[in-house]
Amino acid sequence: MTSEPCNPVRGEASLVIDGHAHVLRPTFAALVAAEEDLGPLFALVERASEGRLRLSEIATLFWYCCEARGSLTRESVGEAVMAMGLAGASAPLRELLKQILQGRCA
């Protein structure tokens, strides 16, 4: 868990897992690792815009971007996504996708 709040200006979002807020920080290293697992990020963004993004892809992207992953598993991140529902997961997903497409605002 991290005590640092997320910074939307840096493209960060927050995800609550097991009652603890975790910062989703889309660093270069995190996005490269996610891309190795999920395929090209531009294709991921296109699937998202077409409503074809899979639950597993959302959870995987969140897992790679989770700043203080520690002992978190993809399954626990996936369970957090399910707990908030796809509508709730859309806000942090939108922030990460915005960062992928536009880069940092500051």
Buried (B, 14 or more C-beta within 10 A) or exposed (E): EBEEEBEEEBBBBBBEBEEEBBBBBBBEEBBEBBBEEBEEBEEBBEBBEEEEBEEEBBBBBBBBBBBEBEEBEBEBBBBBBEEBEEEBBBEBBEBBBBBBEEEEEE
